[in-house]
Amino acid sequence: MVKYLGKRIKIARIKAGLSQGELARKLGIAYPTLSKYEQGHRTPDSVLLGQIAKILECDPGWLLAVEGERKAGYSPVTVTLPVVRIPVLNKVSSDFPEHVSDKIVEYISLPDVPKGAYAFIVRGDSMSPMVRDGDYVVFIAHADINNGDMVLVNNEWGESLLKRYHKKGQEVFLVSENPEYATIKFNRRYKIIGKVIVAWRKIGI
């Protein structure tokens, strides 16, 4: 499937009259990343795939279909992708998700996001380069947390931190992507608010 997906992204991009650089900028990703998608070396996640289909005005089913399905009738036709309206919070209090209405500053709409999700604007560079200052992270509360997941955590002062969840034996550590930040040993002074499921970046065009 990966081989066909990459080829079809390229076909739809050319049909839309976009260069790789132009499509990469619209998606908010690096040019080499898009090139790897088209070559079949990497596969975009479901949210990014929805954005690709929307920008290129093609059916995501056609992008994902294997060769036999393509012959059976899939075609790069325009479709409307369902999107979810997500509230963006300027602060995540320790009693989240209670009393959030006064902390909503705006809404964003993204495809393929579970209902009940919230977004938070990242401050700082502790998770850079994967997630940068000013990016939006979408998270869900009370989700099952697995080793390596990105989580939103509140510390004892009520500050919201974005970290990787790592468990070693019976101990849990909160790890930054940026090596300049020290690893934190999880304890009762920290509270996991939710599991991050996607990051979103505004790109000026």
Number of C-alpha atoms within 10 A of each C-alpha: 12 19 17 19 24 23 16 19 24 20 15 21 22 13 12 14 11 14 11 18 15 14 20 18 15 15 20 16 15 13 15 12 16 24 17 14 19 23 18 16 13 16 19 16 9 14 16 19 20 21 17 23 24 17 15 23 19 23 21 25 16 21 25 20 20 16 13 9 13 16 10 9 9 18 16 19 14 13 13 10 15 11 15 16 15 21 21 21 20 16 17 23 17 19 10 12 16 9 10 17 10 9 14 17 12 11 13 15 12 19 17 15 21 15 11 13 19 26 25 23 19 20 16 14 18 22 22 13 10 11 22 19 15 15 19 22 24 25 25 21 17 11 11 9 15 13 12 13 14 24 24 23 23 20 16 11 9 15 13 22 20 25 23 22 22 19 15 8 6 5 10 15 17 21 22 21 17 14 11 9 12 11 14 13 13 19 11 7 10 20 17 20 23 23 25 24 16 18 18 20 16 11 11 7 7
